[in-house]
Amino acid sequence: MTVLSEIDREILSLVLEPRPDLTRRRTPALLSLSLYSSELKGLAQTYGSLAKVHEGKPLGSDVAAARYFNTLKNNGLAEGSRSAPTLTRTGEELRAAVAAAEAAGAVLDPEFWNAKGVLLELPMIRSLMQRMIDGPDVSGMFRETWFNAQTFIECIPIDALGATLENEDKLLQLFKINSVGWEVARYFRLKDAERAEFDAAHAKTLRADFEPGTAPIDGVADLYRKAASQYQSDVRFRIRNFLGAFAKLQSELGANFPRLSRNLALSRSVNSSVATSRLTSAGGSGDGAQGIGIAPSAKPLDHPHQVIISGCPGSGKSYRLEEMVAGSGARVFRTQFHPETSYYDFVGAYRPQPVYEGAEPVGFVELDLSEFELGRPMIDYRFVAGPMIRALVYALSQPDENVVVQIEELNRGNPAAIFGDVLQLLDRNESGQSRYPVAPTVELLAHVRAATGLALDEIRLPSNLYLWASMNSADQGVYPIDSAFRRRWSYQYMGYSIPCNYAEANRKITYGGKIYDWDDFRSVVNERLIELNIHEDKLVGPYFLTSAQLASASDVLQKLFLYLWDDVLRFRQHELFSVKSFSEVATQWVAGAGSPLSINDRLQRLRIVHGDAPADSAPGETPPV
């Protein structure tokens, strides 16, 4: 009986997924890395079926013939129908190549198929790749295998790739642990000695006499063992053939190599200039290096790539930002910072996700005592992207579209902490691309690779990605912004002196029983505040009150006067107000008939708007805020 030691358990837990997704057989679903199928497992069987079609012989009984024909068709080797199949050009080339080798004296034994496998499968895989690019479409199995191969190869360090692809036994071992796509990356992150320990521990779990213990990792290892037992060891040659052909085609095509995104959609083709930029980003420091594999073709917007709109409260910052976004025609990802916003909210992080084991009743009930129908609840951990990474993925995937990350209240959170290493990316070159890349975490890189289908080793912001934000630097509860952060942004200041664009009928305020134009009234208030050395970021902006609030004496009291009392003139209210408490302000106000501010002499020079005082709840237009 073979059991795991504590050292075995520790090293296995560094690689194997603790809660892999299970199939109906209650085993992890190993990710396909070849065109291996239960009908035609090896090239010898495939060649035998091709020879039958060539000679006009039946593929087998009706049921078997249907399975064999479908497999040949999915591999791009046959067409027509089950009862009248014909070979495609690729199928005929494969049959003819084997027949010629046999005529020249080759013995079609396992050694022949194993030695010639890559060369024989390469034309078939090349043909399927071309069909995937040009159409007609290929089978879902081929797309899945192509995407899995793409992810698998990217998880292997460059210096280990060649030796790994030539080692069928190593490929088979990696295939047997490749259920979620990240186990291979974890394996190669181990040190050499640790990988040797893992290999020994994993070999124990595959033995016929393996007896899992009670430790959770034992059960996980047993699940992987059961999944691996469903494949014959000869699958290692098919894996080597497919991955070898994949790597050869990748080397031949360079930047024009087709890639699939996580949803198995074909990424946009790229040109040789992109290949040059990818090489530059990998080893050089050229400012023009994109380092992402796609050249954005979107028309540049008429605004800076990073801009902060600032100003006093009610100056129309958010309205201006929304106006810019609406006029850009860009895809927008909106977010608002607050004191609890973190790097993990903005960029992304591993987070718990509910999963449910099986669908049978588990005896649980909902809060309303109805039966819980989703199966036994469990918790999984998956990478969840924040708005910054969602926008980046979209910009990389859609290079002909502009993308804007819209950030409201930028300094309500701690911008330097929230942006983290993304701050490095905000240095743009003349074309709008990040001048310097960052190397993200393995989990973040894997997410971006999977979502975009791009072979990334580092991240840069493309020129079609913009970040636009609003902030109020003098408000309460805001974080200071350091010079390193500031110098990476352009600024637009929305001042207190900007005129209000409400319709004239809705731009009135009642004070002391008289009706004034809102711009005139607040100009007097701001004039007095400036004399008191109040910073202009605390002055009253044109849209501090909506038109409806201007018509409401209660809102003027609770919003404008309270702001001046508590936020602007804390501990020095007597310099603007003629009373000693806010309670007295409310008492004296009397629905607009009173005048609690010591500005009466200044108001005498203003034009009084004739007409009845507006009702306390009069409706008005919705202004920018």
C-alpha atoms as one frame of an Amber mdcrd trajectory, in Angstrom:
protein
   0.000   0.000   0.000   1.381   3.414  -1.009   0.588   6.416   1.193   1.670
  10.025   1.154   4.074  11.536   3.638   3.611  15.032   5.048   6.316  16.283
   2.679   4.418  14.705  -0.235   1.219  16.415   0.844   2.917  19.778   1.226
   4.489  19.728  -2.234   1.341  18.427  -3.948  -0.702  21.217  -2.391   1.535
  23.789  -4.117   0.438  22.594  -7.565  -2.872  20.731  -7.550  -6.129  22.690
  -7.561  -7.808  22.193  -4.160 -11.348  22.222  -5.611 -11.180  21.356  -9.311
 -14.364  21.408 -11.377 -15.739  17.888 -11.653 -17.327  16.079 -14.586 -20.366
  13.820 -14.424 -17.930  11.032 -13.584 -16.978  13.008 -10.451 -13.411  13.501
 -11.669 -11.552  16.637 -12.784 -11.872  17.404 -16.490  -8.341  17.209 -17.889
  -7.843  19.812 -20.598  -7.466  18.314 -24.070  -4.005  18.776 -25.615  -4.371
  16.577 -28.693  -6.817  15.252 -31.287  -7.030  11.995 -29.375 -10.569  10.557
 -29.372 -12.168   7.402 -28.065 -13.007   6.317 -31.656  -9.608   6.839 -33.286
  -7.049   6.999 -30.507  -3.890   6.736 -32.583  -2.541   7.593 -35.996  -2.482
   3.905 -36.962  -6.265   3.680 -36.527  -6.719   6.967 -38.342  -4.636   5.771
 -41.278  -6.625   2.529 -41.388  -9.874   4.493 -41.688  -8.412   6.712 -44.397
  -7.332   3.673 -46.354 -10.866   2.236 -46.151 -12.389   5.448 -47.469  -9.784
   5.563 -50.261 -10.595   2.001 -51.262 -14.354   2.523 -50.980 -14.752   0.077
 -48.100 -17.214   0.652 -45.243 -15.769   2.182 -42.082 -17.604  -0.395 -39.967
 -21.113  -1.093 -38.751 -23.617   1.725 -39.031 -23.023   2.962 -35.488 -19.224
   2.601 -35.670 -19.103   4.110 -39.156 -20.944   7.196 -37.929 -18.481   7.689
 -35.073 -15.417   7.126 -37.263 -16.694   9.420 -39.997 -17.478  12.214 -37.524
 -13.989  11.925 -36.063 -12.361  12.064 -39.493 -14.552  15.028 -40.425 -13.707
  16.919 -37.216 -10.025  16.332 -37.976 -10.472  17.776 -41.446  -9.637  14.466
 -43.118 -12.992  13.468 -44.612 -16.121  15.075 -45.983 -19.382  14.005 -47.566
 -21.564  11.672 -45.528 -21.228   8.558 -43.412 -22.553   6.370 -46.208 -20.519
   8.076 -48.927 -17.384   9.575 -47.376 -14.572  11.098 -49.394 -11.132  12.227
 -48.334 -10.248  15.887 -48.159  -6.992  17.047 -49.688  -5.370  16.852 -46.265
  -6.767  13.359 -45.671  -5.464  12.156 -49.027  -2.032  13.693 -48.362  -1.794
  11.934 -45.012  -2.890   8.585 -46.513  -0.524   8.955 -49.457   2.452   9.874
 -47.241   2.017   6.766 -45.094   1.414   4.552 -48.138   4.589   5.884 -49.776
   6.619   5.208 -46.629   5.244   1.658 -46.500   6.060   1.129 -50.188   9.599
   2.285 -49.471   9.989  -0.461 -46.875   8.827   1.201 -43.670   7.217  -1.096
 -41.131   4.018   0.466 -39.822   4.643  -0.533 -36.220   4.235   1.622 -33.081
   7.816   2.845 -33.430   7.023   4.226 -36.889   3.933   6.120 -35.715   5.701
   7.475 -32.660   8.747   8.642 -34.632   6.795  10.216 -37.497   3.864  11.535
 -35.468   4.647  15.243 -35.526   5.388  15.267 -39.257   2.207  13.316 -40.034
  -0.092  15.436 -37.867   1.440  18.776 -38.841  -0.384  19.077 -42.228  -3.664
  18.087 -40.575  -3.279  20.675 -37.799  -2.098  23.315 -40.275  -5.192  22.715
 -42.411  -7.515  22.939 -39.415  -5.774  26.131 -38.288  -6.332  27.689 -41.710
  -9.978  26.642 -41.697 -10.342  28.246 -38.281  -8.949  31.496 -39.695 -10.714
  31.536 -43.073 -13.693  29.237 -42.682 -15.515  26.960 -42.938 -15.409  26.682
 -39.212 -13.757  23.872 -37.280 -15.136  21.697 -34.512 -15.474  22.950 -30.967
 -13.047  20.223 -29.914 -10.308  21.669 -32.134 -10.884  25.203 -30.811 -10.735
  23.960 -27.226  -7.558  21.997 -27.929  -5.983  24.996 -29.667  -6.798  27.288
 -26.737  -5.564  24.695 -24.218  -2.302  24.263 -26.139  -1.901  28.037 -26.276
  -2.330  28.326 -22.499  -0.226  25.234 -21.763   2.793  26.454 -23.748   2.612
  29.917 -22.230   2.814  28.398 -18.744   6.199  26.834 -19.517   9.336  29.008
 -19.196  11.077  29.621 -22.512  14.281  27.957 -21.381  12.377  24.755 -20.502
   9.971  24.666 -23.449  12.073  22.788 -26.000  13.069  19.960 -23.666   9.520
  19.673 -22.329   7.933  19.354 -25.790  10.391  16.576 -26.713   9.733  14.569
 -23.557   6.548  12.506 -24.050   6.585  11.219 -20.487   6.866  14.727 -19.029
   4.042  15.925 -21.282   1.883  13.045 -20.102   2.597  13.897 -16.470   1.723
  17.550 -17.016  -1.433  16.558 -18.897  -2.529  14.469 -15.920  -2.429  17.493
 -13.599  -3.781  20.049 -16.101  -7.399  20.541 -15.052  -7.872  24.297 -14.580
  -4.938  25.428 -16.731  -2.795  26.918 -13.975  -1.356  23.772 -12.448   1.390
  23.738 -15.097   2.383  27.334 -14.263   2.515  26.435 -10.561   4.641  23.390
 -11.358   7.247  25.420 -13.202   7.327  28.063 -10.470   8.789  25.415  -8.180
  12.546  25.198  -7.779  14.321  22.249  -9.430  14.541  20.307  -6.158  10.900
  20.979  -5.410   9.839  19.775  -8.869  11.732  16.536  -8.233   9.840  16.171
  -4.938   6.552  16.819  -6.708   7.345  14.274  -9.421   8.020  11.609  -6.798
   4.896  12.451  -4.792   2.703  12.564  -7.899   4.063   9.203  -9.058   2.904
   7.705  -5.756  -0.656   8.889  -6.356  -0.747   7.111  -9.742   0.193   3.689
  -8.407  -2.432   0.970  -8.362  -1.946   0.469  -4.596  -2.238   4.158  -3.714
  -4.340   4.592  -0.597  -5.456   8.186   0.058  -5.443   9.313   3.658  -7.857
  11.652   5.404  -5.968  14.846   4.558  -7.825  17.006   1.994  -4.914  16.932
  -0.457  -5.063  13.119  -0.504  -8.620  13.269  -1.775  -7.680  15.868  -4.374
  -4.743  13.749  -5.590  -7.052  10.756  -5.852  -9.455  12.758  -8.025  -6.629
  13.644 -10.409  -5.570   9.966 -10.445  -9.070   8.848 -11.407  -9.196  11.413
 -14.215  -5.804  10.291 -15.547  -6.840   6.614 -15.486  -9.373   7.285 -18.257
  -6.554   7.788 -20.793  -4.175   5.213 -22.242  -0.489   6.019 -21.945  -0.209
   6.240 -25.752  -2.004   9.578 -25.560   1.394  11.053 -24.731   2.419  10.712
 -28.386  -0.701  12.497 -29.622  -0.045  15.266 -27.093   3.538  15.579 -28.279
   2.364  15.638 -31.915  -0.193  18.394 -31.392   1.975  20.586 -29.172   4.969
  20.065 -31.463   2.926  21.099 -34.500   1.465  24.031 -32.561   4.941  25.275
 -31.591   6.235  24.859 -35.157   3.335  26.833 -36.637   3.777  29.484 -33.962
   7.439  29.823 -34.925   6.605  29.996 -38.640   3.838  32.592 -38.404   5.242
  34.793 -35.657   2.973  37.774 -34.985   0.371  36.458 -37.454  -0.159  33.289
 -35.458  -3.884  32.897 -34.650  -4.884  33.060 -31.006  -8.148  32.357 -29.241
  -9.698  34.208 -26.314 -11.271  32.435 -23.367 -14.606  32.231 -25.175 -12.769
  30.504 -28.057 -13.227  33.497 -30.363 -10.444  34.183 -32.831  -8.370  37.211
 -31.867  -7.616  39.775 -34.507  -4.699  39.037 -36.805  -1.566  41.130 -36.388
   1.173  42.281 -38.726   4.929  42.132 -38.794   5.314  45.566 -37.213   3.588
  44.214 -34.123   6.010  41.310 -34.032   8.844  43.845 -33.929   7.226  45.732
 -31.068   6.687  42.488 -29.154  10.393  41.687 -29.459  11.282  45.193 -28.348
   9.033  44.957 -25.303  10.539  41.623 -24.338  14.145  42.715 -24.379  14.539
  46.359 -25.336  13.532  49.771 -24.174  12.130  51.330 -27.333   9.409  53.835
 -26.584   7.323  52.529 -29.461   7.130  49.017 -28.049   3.588  47.935 -27.487
   4.331  44.577 -25.928   0.761  43.367 -26.337   0.570  41.768 -29.781  -2.092
  44.108 -31.195  -1.675  47.497 -32.865  -4.642  49.702 -31.890  -6.272  51.246
 -34.926  -8.856  53.404 -33.132  -8.863  57.099 -34.059  -7.240  59.066 -31.200
  -9.639  61.131 -29.087  -9.373  64.907 -28.748  -8.561  64.687 -25.036  -5.442
  63.584 -23.105  -5.036  59.921 -22.219  -5.120  60.801 -18.521  -7.001  63.881
 -17.380  -8.335  65.026 -13.997 -11.205  67.511 -13.859 -11.113  69.464 -10.597
 -12.883  72.473  -9.139 -15.071  73.733  -6.336 -18.284  71.942  -5.290 -21.011
  72.397  -7.877 -18.678  73.568 -10.639 -19.941  70.903 -13.053 -16.997  68.482
 -12.834 -19.061  65.321 -13.221 -21.166  66.944 -15.925 -18.047  67.924 -17.866
 -16.622  64.434 -17.454 -19.852  62.847 -18.624 -19.930  65.273 -21.553 -16.420
  64.209 -22.594 -17.309  60.541 -22.312 -20.554  60.911 -24.239 -18.826  62.819
 -27.016 -16.009  60.290 -27.314 -18.153  57.384 -28.493 -15.880  55.145 -26.417
 -16.692  52.031 -24.433 -16.855  53.237 -20.821 -15.988  51.483 -17.548 -17.228
  53.620 -14.644 -16.145  53.510 -11.025 -16.131  55.807  -7.984 -13.412  55.858
  -5.357 -14.170  56.002  -1.633 -12.095  55.510   1.541 -12.492  51.724   1.407
 -11.507  51.365  -2.274  -8.336  49.290  -2.647  -5.960  48.108  -5.368  -7.806
  44.794  -5.335 -11.135  46.514  -6.065  -9.710  48.628  -8.900  -7.314  46.108
 -10.493  -8.515  42.709  -9.305  -7.861  39.907  -6.848  -8.722  36.359  -5.911
 -12.134  36.335  -4.271 -14.402  33.633  -2.880 -16.990  32.393  -5.355 -19.920
  30.083  -4.496 -20.017  26.730  -6.286 -22.455  23.913  -5.752 -21.673  20.223
  -5.599 -24.294  18.260  -7.513 -27.916  19.213  -7.939 -29.605  16.749  -5.622
 -31.433  18.105  -2.528 -29.092  18.603   0.427 -31.579  19.268   3.200 -30.888
  23.005   3.384 -33.544  25.716   3.213 -33.631  29.372   2.175 -34.474  32.190
   4.607 -38.138  31.860   3.633 -37.918  28.109   4.482 -38.265  27.076   0.831
 -36.081  24.192  -0.326 -32.514  25.070  -1.330 -32.193  23.638  -4.845 -28.651
  24.418  -5.945 -26.895  21.482  -4.312 -24.338  21.484  -1.512 -22.748  24.954
  -1.339 -18.976  25.219  -1.387 -16.513  28.080  -1.752 -14.001  28.377  -4.595
 -11.456  31.151  -5.133 -11.137  32.772  -8.546  -9.526  35.884  -9.949 -12.093
  38.672 -10.262 -10.992  41.608 -12.414 -11.694  45.189 -11.360 -12.748  47.983
 -13.738  -9.133  48.790 -14.670  -8.364  45.271 -15.893 -11.798  44.815 -17.475
 -11.135  47.974 -19.474  -7.614  46.836 -20.376  -8.874  43.467 -21.597 -11.542
  45.158 -23.710  -9.033  47.625 -25.188  -6.630  44.819 -26.105  -9.401  42.666
 -27.569 -11.008  45.516 -29.559  -8.105  47.607 -30.884 -10.361  49.552 -33.260
 -12.432  50.945 -30.358 -11.510  53.581 -27.795 -12.006  52.691 -24.137 -12.384
  55.070 -21.177 -12.032  54.307 -17.473 -14.212  56.987 -15.833 -13.290  57.610
 -12.186 -15.485  59.822 -10.026 -14.177  61.300  -6.757 -10.603  60.230  -7.506
  -9.168  61.417  -4.184 -11.960  60.111  -1.942  -9.741  57.033  -1.872  -5.957
  56.864  -1.663  -5.018  57.082  -5.373  -1.385  55.997  -4.961  -2.430  52.859
  -3.061  -5.384  52.091  -5.340  -3.346  52.352  -8.545  -0.317  50.526  -7.118
   1.990  49.331  -9.899  -0.514  50.578 -12.510   0.970  54.020 -11.806   4.043
  52.922 -13.792   1.830  52.386 -16.826   0.560  55.971 -16.816   3.789  57.212
 -18.373   2.807  57.326 -22.062   4.964  57.799 -25.146   4.099  59.975 -28.137
   1.728  57.378 -29.563  -0.171  57.003 -26.287   1.201  53.600 -25.282   2.772
  52.919 -21.892   6.429  53.829 -22.016   7.341  51.260 -19.374   5.741  47.824
 -18.745   4.984  46.070 -15.477   5.206  42.368 -14.719   1.885  41.501 -13.034
   1.137  38.599 -10.725   0.827  35.169 -12.310  -2.918  35.108 -11.613  -3.499
  38.531 -13.196  -1.337  37.655 -16.191  -3.181  34.360 -16.651  -6.523  36.187
 -16.542  -5.477  38.741 -19.173  -3.955  36.052 -21.383  -7.070  33.932 -21.194
  -9.453  36.841 -21.721  -7.585  38.337 -24.687  -5.894  35.320 -26.259  -2.597
  37.261 -26.328   0.823  35.866 -25.404   1.773  38.378 -22.727   4.747  38.347
 -20.381   4.151  41.900 -19.183   1.467  44.562 -19.427   1.369  47.974 -21.080
  -1.592  50.276 -21.631  -2.497  50.494 -25.331  -3.077  53.838 -27.000  -6.837
  53.244 -27.248  -7.224  53.157 -23.430  -7.968  56.436 -21.602  -8.379  57.306
 -17.906 -10.534  60.338 -17.080 -11.319  61.385 -13.506 -12.929  64.073 -11.379
 -11.861  65.278  -7.933 -12.185  68.078  -5.386  -8.838  68.654  -3.719 -10.071
  70.953  -0.933 -13.090  68.982   0.256 -13.341  67.155   3.576 -12.289  63.518
   3.765 -10.056  63.516   0.678  -6.541  62.134   0.317  -3.605  64.280  -0.802
  -2.129  63.425  -4.212   1.655  63.268  -4.399   3.720  64.839  -7.169   4.631
  61.479  -8.764   0.945  60.774  -9.281   0.084  64.332 -10.348   2.708  64.659
 -13.051   1.261  61.726 -14.990  -2.068  63.511 -15.524  -3.345  66.493 -17.458
  -5.782  68.842 -15.684  -8.917  70.782 -16.460 -10.074  73.221 -13.775 -13.763
  74.046 -13.442 -13.797  77.375 -11.557 -16.433  79.070  -9.441 -16.683  81.903
 -11.974 -18.168  79.720 -14.721 -21.701  80.994 -15.410 -24.673  78.764 -14.657
 -26.418  77.562 -17.827 -29.875  76.997 -16.309 -32.724  78.636 -18.184 -33.298
  82.160 -16.896 -36.665  81.234 -15.408 -35.021  78.492 -13.315 -31.980  80.502
 -12.211 -33.588  82.425  -9.369 -33.052  82.375  -5.622 -35.178  84.066  -2.943
 -33.288  85.814  -0.141 -34.645  88.357   2.302 -37.981  88.279   0.537 -36.430
  89.384  -2.753 -35.648  87.349  -5.860 -32.109  87.453  -7.276 -30.372  85.824
 -10.193 -28.444  82.813  -8.856 -25.156  83.797 -10.527 -25.422  87.320  -9.092
 -26.222  86.084  -5.593 -23.424  83.522  -5.378 -20.924  86.022  -6.830 -21.566
  88.186  -3.763 -21.179  85.196  -1.425 -17.952  84.112  -3.147 -16.612  87.671
  -3.080 -16.963  87.747   0.697 -15.403  84.258   1.059 -12.394  85.325  -0.999
 -11.915  88.304   1.304 -11.858  85.812   4.179  -9.022  83.899   2.437 -11.172
  80.859   1.735  -9.515  78.572  -0.843 -11.302  78.740  -4.172 -11.910  74.972
  -4.114 -14.412  75.684  -1.328 -16.305  78.463  -3.082 -19.816  77.988  -4.410
 -19.938  76.650  -7.955 -22.648  77.406 -10.530 -24.356  74.037 -10.067 -24.037
  73.723  -6.303 -27.843  73.789  -6.179 -30.088  72.284  -8.797 -32.769  74.502
 -10.298 -35.353  72.681  -8.163 -33.276  73.301  -5.028 -32.933  76.978  -5.896
 -36.718  77.187  -5.843 -36.890  75.504  -2.446 -36.148  77.683   0.584 -35.678
  74.545   2.649 -32.975  73.233   0.306 -31.205  76.590   0.286 -31.076  76.421
   4.073 -30.064  72.771   4.418 -27.615  72.630   1.516 -26.132  76.053   0.834
 -26.224  77.658   4.297 -25.296  74.461   6.136 -22.339  73.942   3.748 -21.123
  77.463   4.442 -21.626  77.024   8.207 -20.089  73.566   8.693 -17.617  73.041
   5.839 -16.396  76.442   4.742 -16.407  78.594   7.879 -16.108  76.114  10.709
 -15.195  78.034  13.918 -15.406  81.404  12.114 -19.036  81.523  11.033 -19.452
  85.011  12.535 -17.408  86.413   9.632 -20.246  85.699   7.191 -23.328  85.015
   9.280 -25.120  87.638  11.341 -26.280  85.107  13.975 -24.431  82.885  16.460
 -25.883  79.424  15.796 -27.295  77.493  12.889 -30.532  77.142  14.832 -30.799
  80.928  14.695 -30.044  80.798  10.961 -33.051  78.505  10.480 -35.234  80.693
  12.698 -34.307  83.880  10.920 -34.536  82.331   7.452 -38.317  81.888   7.552
 -38.694  80.302   4.115 -36.601  82.878   2.290 -37.996  85.960   3.987 -34.999
  86.354   6.305 -31.413  87.411   5.615 -29.000  85.548   7.966 -25.852  86.454
   5.961 -23.992  89.696   6.616 -23.966  90.650   2.935 -27.025  92.911   2.756
 -24.972  95.970   1.822 -23.429  94.074  -1.091 -26.803  92.819  -2.329 -28.025
  96.375  -2.765 -26.036  96.709  -5.977 -27.646  93.607  -7.501 -30.544  93.697
  -9.881 -33.682  92.287  -8.252 -35.522  89.844 -10.479 -39.161  90.963 -10.522
 -41.915  88.449  -9.985 -43.457  86.422  -7.226 -41.191  84.387  -5.005 -41.142
  80.740  -6.174 -43.007  78.030  -4.255 -40.942  75.971  -1.848 -41.347  72.815
  -3.937 -41.396  74.285  -7.451 -40.066  71.838 -10.055 -37.030  72.658 -12.154
 -34.673  71.216 -14.706 -31.961  68.768 -13.718 -28.565  70.475 -13.969 -25.050
  69.122 -14.226 -23.570  68.115 -10.912
